[in-house]
Amino acid sequence: MAIGESLSKVISSRINTNSNGDVKRFRLRRTNQTDLNAICNMLASVSVDSNHFMQRLRAKSSFNEQLSHRLQAIDVGRRTYSNFKQLNDDYSMSDLLSVNGEFKAIIMRAVSNASEPNAWEEYQFDPTTNDSRLHHVMVTMEDSTSGNVVGFCEIGYLEQMQRTSEERMNVSDDSLDIPPMAEIEDAVNFSCGDKPNYAPAILNLVVSPSHRRLGLASRLVNFAQKYTRTQLCQHDSNVKLGLYVHPDNHSAVNLYKRKGFEVIAKSEEGLLYMTV
């Protein structure tokens, strides 16, 4: 899979609200900078209680800082790939970074502004490093009747928690309790010695409060699964899409379970790690 293909394919697909070929109300498209205000408003609204206005403003500012840097890296990476491919079909990640110093600097800024551990933190721009880190995508769901941004999904690479046993941690329908970290820490391991292993993950997924219960979150998850399956897992069936979610976010956990995600472990921060 070519690096550039993972940045340009799939994200232009449209989503039908029905199956009879009527007007497509909602569509997925590539996220652009003008979407960020609405996206960050949505993310802040689900992260901070509405009674804490100043905290919500700070959360929005933090989201905007992180997403704007990552989106810039995606855009510059796409252009760099397009220009480089015209000259040479045989390329590596180090080639793309070396031909465009701006691209490397933008990635470094995006990494420094990230709030979560990510696959770029330990990367020293080693030319032998796997190119998978460049598979990062942001998509916007737009209401075509109004032009409003009503949903957002971001896929990148995050730390992957694994169990030595094939047995998965079961979460019942009426409880989200799982064993304390002390009880499962011996069953959780990371590859590459002390260095964490990274895998495709849903970094952010949000739907506008005014457009909930329309199946949009489900369709964004469908996109994330399709993108991972067709762009990231073609040559490695062991690669799984993962995500971290707060155990108190019952609606999200239940949605992911309906989509086939299983709880694998619990992070030190108390988040559930789920994979499909």
Backbone as CSV, one residue per row, in Angstrom:
resi,resn,N_x,N_y,N_z,CA_x,CA_y,CA_z,C_x,C_y,C_z
1,MET,0.849,-1.199,0.000,0.000,0.000,0.000,0.879,1.242,0.000
2,ALA,0.697,2.074,-0.956,1.472,3.301,-1.037,1.062,4.242,0.079
3,ILE,2.039,4.987,0.589,1.781,5.908,1.688,0.704,6.901,1.311
4,GLY,0.828,7.491,0.145,-0.124,8.515,-0.248,-1.536,8.002,-0.397
5,GLU,-1.683,6.741,-0.776,-3.015,6.180,-0.951,-3.771,6.184,0.363
6,SER,-3.057,5.929,1.474,-3.732,5.892,2.763,-4.192,7.269,3.196
7,LEU,-3.636,8.308,2.587,-4.011,9.669,2.938,-5.073,10.228,2.019
8,SER,-5.335,9.548,0.925,-6.252,10.126,-0.055,-7.453,9.255,-0.395
9,LYS,-7.328,7.942,-0.203,-8.451,7.060,-0.539,-9.462,6.986,0.602
10,VAL,-10.588,6.437,0.326,-11.651,6.126,1.271,-12.308,7.368,1.842
11,ILE,-11.541,8.425,2.210,-12.104,9.551,2.939,-13.057,10.385,2.097
12,SER,-13.099,10.172,0.818,-14.036,10.918,-0.014,-15.355,10.180,-0.197
13,SER,-15.478,9.001,0.428,-16.709,8.222,0.263,-17.892,8.926,0.890
14,ARG,-19.074,8.713,0.283,-20.290,9.325,0.793,-21.109,8.291,1.549
15,ILE,-21.968,8.810,2.457,-22.819,7.934,3.240,-24.264,8.227,2.917
16,ASN,-24.995,7.221,2.485,-26.411,7.389,2.176,-27.251,7.313,3.438
17,THR,-28.279,8.128,3.510,-29.217,8.050,4.620,-30.271,6.997,4.343
18,ASN,-30.349,6.508,3.117,-31.279,5.439,2.792,-30.682,4.627,1.660
19,SER,-31.413,3.606,1.263,-30.855,2.681,0.270,-31.532,2.785,-1.078
20,ASN,-32.405,3.760,-1.273,-33.149,3.804,-2.532,-32.627,4.856,-3.494
21,GLY,-31.431,5.375,-3.239,-30.829,6.310,-4.178,-31.337,7.725,-4.056
22,ASP,-32.071,8.067,-2.985,-32.531,9.436,-2.796,-31.364,10.345,-2.462
23,VAL,-31.661,11.613,-2.219,-30.618,12.593,-1.938,-29.768,12.144,-0.758
24,LYS,-28.479,12.238,-0.904,-27.553,11.877,0.173,-27.435,13.066,1.117
25,ARG,-27.997,12.931,2.300,-27.979,14.068,3.214,-26.632,14.231,3.898
26,PHE,-26.063,13.124,4.335,-24.797,13.189,5.056,-23.683,12.599,4.201
27,ARG,-22.552,13.239,4.247,-21.417,12.736,3.474,-20.136,12.866,4.274
28,LEU,-19.215,11.964,4.022,-17.882,12.030,4.602,-16.949,12.694,3.612
29,ARG,-16.126,13.569,4.115,-15.132,14.210,3.277,-13.871,14.467,4.107
30,ARG,-12.817,14.814,3.421,-11.559,15.133,4.089,-11.736,16.374,4.967
31,THR,-11.239,16.313,6.177,-11.318,17.451,7.090,-10.417,18.585,6.603
32,ASN,-10.902,19.816,6.720,-10.073,20.977,6.400,-10.036,21.927,7.591
33,GLN,-9.181,22.919,7.492,-8.951,23.820,8.627,-10.215,24.562,9.048
34,THR,-11.096,24.862,8.112,-12.308,25.601,8.462,-13.294,24.762,9.264
35,ASP,-13.081,23.448,9.305,-13.951,22.572,10.093,-13.606,22.588,11.576
36,LEU,-12.395,23.015,11.913,-11.884,22.790,13.263,-12.673,23.494,14.349
37,ASN,-13.213,24.672,14.063,-13.969,25.378,15.091,-15.174,24.544,15.532
38,ALA,-15.935,24.025,14.567,-17.099,23.202,14.892,-16.681,21.891,15.544
39,ILE,-15.611,21.280,15.042,-15.140,20.016,15.593,-14.701,20.187,17.042
40,CYS,-13.932,21.233,17.311,-13.439,21.455,18.670,-14.573,21.821,19.623
41,ASN,-15.590,22.506,19.119,-16.779,22.774,19.935,-17.446,21.462,20.341
42,MET,-17.568,20.537,19.391,-18.195,19.246,19.692,-17.370,18.458,20.699
43,LEU,-16.057,18.409,20.489,-15.190,17.655,21.390,-15.207,18.249,22.796
44,ALA,-15.192,19.577,22.885,-15.220,20.225,24.203,-16.547,19.983,24.905
45,SER,-17.636,19.962,24.147,-18.957,19.792,24.746,-19.135,18.417,25.369
46,VAL,-18.469,17.393,24.793,-18.590,16.054,25.366,-17.515,15.786,26.410
47,SER,-16.534,16.676,26.516,-15.434,16.479,27.459,-15.644,17.220,28.772
48,VAL,-16.378,18.335,28.710,-16.541,19.185,29.884,-18.020,19.487,30.088
49,ASP,-18.468,19.422,31.332,-19.857,19.726,31.658,-20.222,21.138,31.244
50,SER,-21.450,21.319,30.782,-21.896,22.621,30.278,-21.891,23.704,31.344
51,ASN,-21.884,23.321,32.622,-21.883,24.304,33.707,-20.518,24.935,33.935
52,HIS,-19.492,24.381,33.298,-18.131,24.889,33.482,-17.671,25.563,32.188
53,PHE,-18.126,26.790,32.011,-17.904,27.502,30.758,-16.423,27.718,30.475
54,MET,-15.676,28.184,31.457,-14.260,28.481,31.242,-13.466,27.199,30.978
55,GLN,-13.807,26.135,31.669,-13.120,24.872,31.413,-13.391,24.379,29.994
56,ARG,-14.613,24.588,29.545,-14.948,24.180,28.188,-14.170,24.998,27.166
57,LEU,-14.007,26.291,27.423,-13.216,27.132,26.516,-11.769,26.665,26.468
58,ARG,-11.223,26.320,27.646,-9.837,25.844,27.674,-9.710,24.506,26.938
59,ALA,-10.724,23.658,27.107,-10.694,22.371,26.402,-10.750,22.584,24.897
60,LYS,-11.599,23.490,24.461,-11.704,23.771,23.031,-10.373,24.279,22.487
61,SER,-9.729,25.176,23.230,-8.438,25.706,22.788,-7.393,24.607,22.688
62,SER,-7.407,23.686,23.661,-6.455,22.578,23.645,-6.694,21.659,22.456
63,PHE,-7.959,21.331,22.195,-8.278,20.494,21.037,-7.837,21.171,19.740
64,ASN,-8.101,22.463,19.641,-7.747,23.187,18.419,-6.237,23.193,18.198
65,GLU,-5.483,23.383,19.276,-4.025,23.398,19.169,-3.505,22.065,18.643
66,GLN,-4.036,20.975,19.186,-3.568,19.651,18.786,-4.008,19.291,17.369
67,LEU,-5.288,19.482,17.082,-5.814,19.063,15.780,-5.272,19.901,14.637
68,SER,-5.071,21.183,14.873,-4.571,22.041,13.789,-3.170,21.619,13.369
69,HIS,-2.323,21.261,14.337,-0.971,20.802,14.009,-1.019,19.460,13.278
70,ARG,-1.881,18.556,13.731,-1.958,17.242,13.079,-2.533,17.357,11.676
71,LEU,-3.542,18.204,11.524,-4.135,18.377,10.199,-3.141,19.003,9.238
72,GLN,-2.351,19.945,9.721,-1.324,20.546,8.869,-0.312,19.506,8.423
73,ALA,0.066,18.606,9.339,1.009,17.542,8.982,0.414,16.625,7.917
74,ILE,-0.871,16.306,8.044,-1.531,15.462,7.044,-1.537,16.142,5.687
75,ASP,-1.890,17.421,5.657,-1.975,18.150,4.388,-0.608,18.280,3.716
76,VAL,0.400,18.632,4.491,1.747,18.773,3.923,2.274,17.404,3.496
77,GLY,1.972,16.374,4.258,2.400,15.030,3.886,1.792,14.585,2.576
78,ARG,0.514,14.911,2.375,-0.155,14.556,1.129,0.501,15.240,-0.056
79,ARG,0.784,16.525,0.100,1.429,17.256,-1.002,2.838,16.745,-1.257
80,THR,3.560,16.453,-0.180,4.924,15.945,-0.326,4.922,14.615,-1.056
81,TYR,4.005,13.742,-0.669,3.896,12.446,-1.329,3.578,12.617,-2.808
82,SER,2.621,13.481,-3.122,2.208,13.674,-4.507,3.364,14.174,-5.361
83,ASN,4.111,15.130,-4.837,5.249,15.676,-5.591,6.362,14.647,-5.746
84,PHE,6.613,13.882,-4.674,7.708,12.924,-4.709,7.381,11.755,-5.617
85,LYS,6.112,11.321,-5.633,5.724,10.167,-6.436,5.910,10.442,-7.927
86,GLN,5.784,11.701,-8.329,5.977,12.041,-9.738,7.419,11.806,-10.172
87,LEU,8.334,11.831,-9.191,9.749,11.664,-9.504,10.244,10.249,-9.255
88,ASN,9.626,9.567,-8.284,10.153,8.272,-7.892,9.048,7.441,-7.248
89,ASP,8.757,6.276,-7.826,7.732,5.396,-7.267,8.264,4.571,-6.103
90,ASP,9.582,4.465,-6.004,10.201,3.674,-4.950,10.672,4.629,-3.859
91,TYR,9.910,4.702,-2.765,10.199,5.686,-1.726,9.992,5.071,-0.348
92,SER,10.518,5.745,0.647,10.314,5.337,2.038,9.927,6.577,2.829
93,MET,9.591,6.363,4.087,9.220,7.486,4.925,10.378,8.465,5.051
94,SER,11.603,7.954,5.195,12.750,8.846,5.333,12.941,9.691,4.085
95,ASP,12.595,9.122,2.902,12.689,9.897,1.666,11.746,11.096,1.711
96,LEU,10.502,10.852,2.136,9.526,11.931,2.176,9.928,13.004,3.170
97,LEU,10.497,12.589,4.303,10.897,13.552,5.320,12.130,14.330,4.900
98,SER,13.006,13.678,4.146,14.245,14.342,3.762,14.047,15.349,2.638
99,VAL,13.069,15.102,1.753,12.870,16.013,0.635,12.077,17.246,1.040
100,ASN,11.466,17.205,2.212,10.670,18.340,2.666,10.924,18.573,4.148
101,GLY,11.871,19.488,4.435,12.190,19.787,5.824,11.002,20.351,6.576
102,GLU,10.113,21.032,5.875,8.917,21.581,6.511,8.043,20.458,7.054
103,PHE,7.914,19.381,6.294,7.105,18.240,6.702,7.621,17.673,8.023
104,LYS,8.923,17.483,8.113,9.524,16.950,9.341,9.280,17.883,10.515
105,ALA,9.458,19.184,10.299,9.262,20.154,11.380,7.820,20.187,11.847
106,ILE,6.886,20.076,10.900,5.462,20.100,11.248,5.092,18.860,12.053
107,ILE,5.624,17.698,11.669,5.365,16.478,12.427,5.888,16.619,13.853
108,MET,7.066,17.179,13.992,7.661,17.343,15.319,6.810,18.276,16.181
109,ARG,6.257,19.323,15.585,5.388,20.228,16.338,4.097,19.522,16.739
110,ALA,3.547,18.720,15.814,2.315,17.991,16.120,2.535,17.014,17.265
111,VAL,3.674,16.342,17.255,3.980,15.380,18.323,4.124,16.097,19.660
112,SER,4.798,17.240,19.666,5.022,17.967,20.921,3.730,18.508,21.502
113,ASN,2.705,18.707,20.662,1.430,19.238,21.140,0.403,18.154,21.445
114,ALA,0.736,16.893,21.164,-0.212,15.806,21.410,-0.381,15.557,22.903
115,SER,-1.597,15.232,23.314,-1.869,14.988,24.734,-1.779,13.515,25.086
116,GLU,-1.766,12.635,24.076,-1.726,11.209,24.338,-0.432,10.603,23.807
117,PRO,0.060,9.512,24.433,1.225,8.811,23.894,0.938,8.370,22.469
118,ASN,1.883,8.566,21.572,1.635,8.232,20.183,2.866,7.621,19.544
119,ALA,2.679,7.104,18.345,3.723,6.330,17.678,4.914,7.162,17.251
120,TRP,4.786,8.487,17.267,5.894,9.332,16.820,6.836,9.714,17.960
121,GLU,6.439,9.508,19.209,7.211,10.021,20.333,8.625,9.453,20.392
122,GLU,8.750,8.139,20.115,10.057,7.502,20.210,10.755,7.413,18.856
123,TYR,10.124,7.973,17.850,10.695,7.897,16.502,11.827,8.901,16.356
124,GLN,12.977,8.444,15.962,14.155,9.304,15.797,14.468,9.535,14.320
125,PHE,13.442,9.409,13.467,13.604,9.584,12.030,14.653,8.638,11.463
126,ASP,14.596,7.413,11.979,15.439,6.325,11.499,14.912,5.870,10.143
127,PRO,15.750,5.833,9.109,15.273,5.454,7.769,14.750,4.033,7.678
128,THR,15.054,3.190,8.672,14.566,1.807,8.629,13.220,1.655,9.330
129,THR,12.715,2.724,9.916,11.464,2.634,10.654,10.289,2.413,9.718
130,ASN,9.308,1.659,10.193,8.121,1.352,9.400,7.379,2.619,8.997
131,ASP,6.842,2.608,7.775,6.150,3.779,7.251,4.732,3.939,7.787
132,SER,4.278,3.036,8.635,2.879,3.047,9.048,2.487,4.318,9.779
133,ARG,3.426,5.021,10.369,3.099,6.243,11.096,2.459,7.298,10.200
134,LEU,2.715,7.211,8.913,2.143,8.207,8.008,0.687,7.919,7.681
135,HIS,0.181,6.797,8.125,-1.230,6.469,7.897,-2.072,7.138,8.978
136,HIS,-2.382,8.377,8.774,-3.154,9.166,9.737,-4.193,9.942,8.939
137,VAL,-5.438,9.896,9.386,-6.489,10.515,8.596,-7.520,11.175,9.501
138,MET,-8.066,12.287,9.029,-9.185,12.962,9.683,-10.303,13.109,8.660
139,VAL,-11.525,12.760,9.069,-12.668,12.914,8.182,-13.782,13.669,8.894
140,THR,-14.485,14.462,8.124,-15.605,15.257,8.616,-16.896,14.715,8.044
141,MET,-17.925,14.626,8.885,-19.256,14.316,8.391,-20.026,15.629,8.268
142,GLU,-20.549,15.860,7.080,-21.217,17.117,6.771,-22.683,16.872,6.418
143,ASP,-23.538,17.739,6.921,-24.949,17.729,6.532,-25.044,18.513,5.223
144,SER,-25.297,17.804,4.126,-25.267,18.456,2.814,-26.407,19.439,2.619
145,THR,-27.459,19.350,3.445,-28.571,20.293,3.297,-28.258,21.650,3.903
146,SER,-27.377,21.674,4.899,-27.031,22.932,5.565,-25.564,23.298,5.435
147,GLY,-24.734,22.319,5.103,-23.292,22.556,5.034,-22.627,22.508,6.394
148,ASN,-23.393,22.181,7.447,-22.844,22.161,8.797,-22.028,20.900,9.055
149,VAL,-20.983,21.056,9.849,-20.188,19.928,10.311,-20.938,19.267,11.460
150,VAL,-21.258,17.981,11.313,-22.059,17.297,12.333,-21.343,16.092,12.936
151,GLY,-20.162,15.768,12.441,-19.432,14.639,12.994,-17.972,14.676,12.586
152,PHE,-17.160,13.910,13.296,-15.719,13.914,13.046,-15.131,12.605,13.520
153,CYS,-14.145,12.119,12.770,-13.420,10.914,13.158,-11.950,11.079,12.787
154,GLU,-11.080,10.674,13.697,-9.636,10.728,13.458,-9.030,9.370,13.752
155,ILE,-8.216,8.893,12.830,-7.562,7.594,12.973,-6.054,7.797,12.887
156,GLY,-5.344,7.243,13.840,-3.884,7.306,13.840,-3.331,6.064,14.513
157,TYR,-2.131,6.183,15.048,-1.498,5.057,15.722,-1.278,5.393,17.194
158,LEU,-1.812,4.539,18.070,-1.649,4.698,19.510,-1.081,3.410,20.105
159,GLU,-0.669,3.516,21.356,-0.127,2.367,22.055,-1.165,1.256,22.124
160,GLN,-0.719,0.053,21.830,-1.605,-1.102,21.793,-1.359,-1.992,23.003
161,MET,-2.392,-2.169,23.809,-2.285,-3.082,24.948,-2.662,-4.478,24.483
162,GLN,-1.929,-5.475,24.959,-2.165,-6.845,24.548,-2.202,-7.759,25.761
163,ARG,-2.916,-8.859,25.607,-2.945,-9.892,26.638,-2.182,-11.114,26.152
164,THR,-1.484,-11.752,27.055,-0.753,-12.966,26.686,-1.718,-14.111,26.412
165,SER,-2.882,-14.090,27.059,-3.887,-15.119,26.849,-4.809,-14.704,25.720
166,GLU,-5.350,-15.683,25.008,-6.300,-15.374,23.956,-7.656,-14.984,24.538
167,GLU,-7.847,-15.283,25.832,-9.127,-14.962,26.468,-9.290,-13.460,26.579
168,ARG,-10.424,-12.937,26.218,-10.714,-11.514,26.294,-11.424,-11.211,27.602
169,MET,-11.258,-9.995,28.062,-11.940,-9.563,29.274,-13.398,-9.311,28.942
170,ASN,-14.309,-9.987,29.625,-15.728,-9.863,29.342,-16.346,-8.729,30.136
171,VAL,-17.169,-7.943,29.461,-17.908,-6.866,30.104,-19.373,-7.146,29.891
172,SER,-20.113,-7.322,30.975,-21.525,-7.655,30.849,-22.313,-6.458,30.384
173,ASP,-23.525,-6.694,29.924,-24.375,-5.626,29.424,-24.774,-4.654,30.519
174,ASP,-24.825,-5.129,31.781,-25.298,-4.261,32.851,-24.182,-3.754,33.750
175,SER,-22.948,-3.998,33.372,-21.844,-3.527,34.208,-20.615,-3.300,33.351
176,LEU,-19.880,-2.242,33.684,-18.637,-1.939,32.977,-17.431,-2.173,33.867
177,ASP,-17.651,-2.868,35.008,-16.559,-3.146,35.922,-15.645,-4.204,35.320
178,ILE,-14.350,-3.984,35.452,-13.386,-4.990,35.032,-12.365,-5.127,36.157
179,PRO,-11.577,-6.182,36.177,-10.625,-6.373,37.272,-9.678,-5.192,37.417
180,PRO,-9.276,-4.868,38.664,-8.312,-3.784,38.873,-7.021,-4.067,38.135
181,MET,-6.264,-3.006,37.865,-5.026,-3.151,37.109,-4.089,-4.145,37.785
182,ALA,-4.090,-4.173,39.112,-3.185,-5.064,39.830,-3.462,-6.517,39.526
183,GLU,-4.729,-6.839,39.200,-5.106,-8.224,38.940,-4.793,-8.665,37.514
184,ILE,-4.613,-7.696,36.631,-4.413,-8.079,35.237,-3.044,-7.671,34.701
185,GLU,-2.261,-6.973,35.516,-1.018,-6.432,34.968,-0.075,-7.519,34.482
186,ASP,-0.143,-8.697,35.115,0.725,-9.788,34.673,0.284,-10.359,33.340
187,ALA,-0.968,-10.111,32.969,-1.498,-10.658,31.715,-1.334,-9.699,30.557
188,VAL,-0.871,-8.491,30.860,-0.721,-7.483,29.821,0.749,-7.340,29.479
189,ASN,1.072,-7.419,28.226,2.459,-7.257,27.839,2.554,-6.388,26.610
190,PHE,3.699,-5.838,26.390,3.950,-5.016,25.218,5.101,-5.628,24.442
191,SER,5.022,-5.506,23.122,6.087,-6.061,22.288,7.291,-5.134,22.304
192,CYS,8.379,-5.602,21.707,9.616,-4.814,21.580,10.208,-4.495,22.949
193,GLY,10.248,-5.477,23.843,10.854,-5.229,25.138,10.049,-4.230,25.938
194,ASP,10.745,-3.183,26.415,10.081,-2.165,27.219,9.397,-1.123,26.355
195,LYS,9.591,-1.186,25.079,8.984,-0.193,24.190,7.568,-0.633,23.815
196,PRO,6.616,0.284,23.835,5.244,-0.101,23.499,5.087,-0.410,22.023
197,ASN,4.122,-1.248,21.744,3.751,-1.549,20.379,2.620,-0.598,19.993
198,TYR,2.557,-0.214,18.721,1.541,0.724,18.276,0.676,0.087,17.198
199,ALA,-0.582,0.486,17.171,-1.537,-0.082,16.227,-2.542,0.990,15.834
200,PRO,-3.260,0.787,14.717,-4.283,1.760,14.313,-5.309,1.942,15.427
201,ALA,-5.745,3.173,15.611,-6.699,3.458,16.685,-7.579,4.638,16.310
202,ILE,-8.800,4.626,16.836,-9.667,5.794,16.732,-9.233,6.771,17.803
203,LEU,-8.665,7.893,17.385,-8.205,8.897,18.338,-9.354,9.763,18.829
204,ASN,-10.215,10.153,17.907,-11.372,10.983,18.235,-12.552,10.553,17.381
205,LEU,-13.724,10.529,17.991,-14.959,10.287,17.263,-16.066,11.023,18.006
206,VAL,-16.740,11.944,17.300,-17.757,12.762,17.959,-18.851,13.118,16.960
207,VAL,-20.064,13.263,17.471,-21.214,13.673,16.668,-21.882,14.848,17.374
208,SER,-22.333,15.809,16.616,-23.022,16.967,17.173,-24.245,16.526,17.982
209,PRO,-24.471,17.139,19.152,-25.646,16.784,19.971,-26.961,16.898,19.197
210,SER,-27.023,17.840,18.262,-28.258,18.042,17.500,-28.483,16.984,16.429
211,HIS,-27.496,16.124,16.207,-27.618,15.099,15.166,-27.402,13.690,15.715
212,ARG,-27.606,13.519,16.999,-27.472,12.195,17.575,-28.735,11.373,17.332
213,ARG,-28.590,10.065,17.517,-29.678,9.103,17.300,-30.112,9.058,15.833
214,LEU,-29.190,9.401,14.958,-29.431,9.267,13.521,-28.527,8.198,12.912
215,GLY,-27.773,7.516,13.764,-26.869,6.474,13.280,-25.550,7.005,12.754
216,LEU,-25.251,8.291,13.017,-24.028,8.875,12.446,-22.773,8.350,13.125
217,ALA,-22.820,8.183,14.449,-21.651,7.640,15.147,-21.350,6.230,14.649
218,SER,-22.406,5.448,14.431,-22.230,4.097,13.915,-21.574,4.118,12.543
219,ARG,-21.961,5.071,11.719,-21.393,5.151,10.374,-19.950,5.626,10.397
220,LEU,-19.613,6.476,11.354,-18.219,6.876,11.494,-17.358,5.692,11.934
221,VAL,-17.888,4.872,12.826,-17.159,3.663,13.227,-17.012,2.720,12.028
222,ASN,-18.064,2.610,11.221,-17.979,1.777,10.013,-16.848,2.254,9.112
223,PHE,-16.750,3.583,8.969,-15.679,4.131,8.142,-14.312,3.763,8.716
224,ALA,-14.154,3.944,10.038,-12.872,3.645,10.675,-12.487,2.191,10.464
225,GLN,-13.466,1.289,10.566,-13.184,-0.127,10.367,-12.820,-0.418,8.913
226,LYS,-13.547,0.194,7.992,-13.253,-0.025,6.577,-11.889,0.541,6.204
227,TYR,-11.592,1.731,6.699,-10.294,2.349,6.398,-9.158,1.477,6.922
228,THR,-9.295,0.996,8.139,-8.250,0.155,8.717,-8.106,-1.141,7.924
229,ARG,-9.228,-1.739,7.568,-9.204,-3.021,6.853,-8.605,-2.884,5.457
230,THR,-8.965,-1.814,4.740,-8.556,-1.688,3.335,-7.235,-0.955,3.146
231,GLN,-6.858,-0.116,4.087,-5.649,0.680,3.916,-4.497,0.265,4.821
232,LEU,-4.789,-0.339,5.971,-3.744,-0.604,6.947,-3.490,-2.079,7.198
233,CYS,-4.460,-2.939,6.910,-4.344,-4.355,7.289,-4.259,-5.289,6.098
234,GLN,-4.020,-4.763,4.919,-4.013,-5.608,3.728,-2.972,-6.707,3.795
235,HIS,-1.824,-6.385,4.393,-0.723,-7.343,4.381,-0.449,-7.929,5.766
236,ASP,-1.299,-7.625,6.733,-1.095,-8.136,8.082,-2.448,-8.302,8.760
237,SER,-2.954,-9.534,8.753,-4.268,-9.797,9.324,-4.271,-9.685,10.839
238,ASN,-3.091,-9.606,11.449,-3.007,-9.490,12.901,-3.202,-8.054,13.388
239,VAL,-3.153,-7.106,12.465,-3.345,-5.705,12.853,-4.819,-5.476,13.168
240,LYS,-5.089,-4.905,14.326,-6.463,-4.665,14.758,-6.675,-3.183,15.050
241,LEU,-7.876,-2.725,14.775,-8.250,-1.356,15.111,-8.584,-1.295,16.596
242,GLY,-8.016,-0.320,17.286,-8.256,-0.185,18.717,-8.749,1.203,19.081
243,LEU,-9.016,1.393,20.356,-9.425,2.700,20.868,-9.382,2.655,22.388
244,TYR,-9.303,3.845,22.971,-9.394,3.995,24.417,-10.672,4.754,24.731
245,VAL,-11.423,4.299,25.733,-12.687,4.934,26.084,-12.877,4.876,27.585
246,HIS,-13.489,5.931,28.144,-13.741,5.962,29.577,-14.844,4.956,29.917
247,PRO,-14.678,4.169,30.972,-15.683,3.152,31.308,-17.042,3.737,31.659
248,ASP,-17.081,4.997,32.070,-18.368,5.621,32.393,-19.125,6.105,31.164
249,ASN,-18.465,6.072,30.016,-19.118,6.490,28.777,-19.898,5.286,28.227
250,HIS,-21.026,5.004,28.863,-21.783,3.797,28.572,-22.252,3.740,27.111
251,SER,-22.724,4.861,26.599,-23.245,4.851,25.228,-22.157,4.519,24.230
252,ALA,-20.962,5.078,24.450,-19.856,4.796,23.536,-19.420,3.339,23.639
253,VAL,-19.265,2.846,24.867,-18.842,1.457,25.054,-19.843,0.501,24.418
254,ASN,-21.119,0.774,24.624,-22.143,-0.099,24.039,-22.126,-0.049,22.517
255,LEU,-21.891,1.144,21.963,-21.786,1.267,20.507,-20.623,0.422,19.992
256,TYR,-19.478,0.549,20.614,-18.311,-0.199,20.160,-18.524,-1.705,20.307
257,LYS,-19.201,-2.113,21.362,-19.486,-3.543,21.534,-20.390,-4.049,20.416
258,ARG,-21.381,-3.229,20.044,-22.264,-3.637,18.938,-21.497,-3.758,17.634
259,LYS,-20.425,-3.006,17.517,-19.609,-3.049,16.308,-18.537,-4.134,16.372
260,GLY,-18.558,-4.928,17.429,-17.636,-6.047,17.519,-16.395,-5.803,18.347
261,PHE,-16.240,-4.616,18.934,-15.074,-4.344,19.768,-15.176,-5.132,21.075
262,GLU,-14.023,-5.557,21.569,-13.940,-6.257,22.843,-13.005,-5.506,23.777
263,VAL,-13.304,-5.534,25.062,-12.413,-4.939,26.060,-11.230,-5.871,26.265
264,ILE,-10.038,-5.350,26.046,-8.824,-6.150,26.173,-8.146,-5.919,27.512
265,ALA,-8.084,-4.662,27.934,-7.366,-4.325,29.163,-7.795,-2.953,29.639
266,LYS,-7.248,-2.561,30.756,-7.503,-1.246,31.327,-6.172,-0.525,31.491
267,SER,-6.109,0.715,31.027,-4.868,1.470,31.107,-4.637,1.983,32.521
268,GLU,-3.433,2.471,32.776,-3.121,3.021,34.092,-3.968,4.236,34.409
269,GLU,-4.465,4.909,33.342,-5.327,6.075,33.537,-6.782,5.699,33.763
270,GLY,-7.075,4.396,33.747,-8.433,3.935,33.989,-9.292,3.816,32.747
271,LEU,-8.698,3.967,31.555,-9.446,3.860,30.319,-9.509,2.406,29.842
272,LEU,-10.621,2.049,29.234,-10.734,0.727,28.640,-10.043,0.742,27.285
273,TYR,-9.253,-0.297,27.028,-8.688,-0.465,25.698,-9.472,-1.549,24.990
274,MET,-10.070,-1.205,23.843,-10.919,-2.114,23.098,-10.374,-2.301,21.690
275,THR,-10.531,-3.500,21.150,-10.107,-3.768,19.778,-11.172,-4.566,19.056
276,VAL,-11.089,-4.558,17.721,-12.005,-5.339,16.904,-11.202,-6.063,15.827
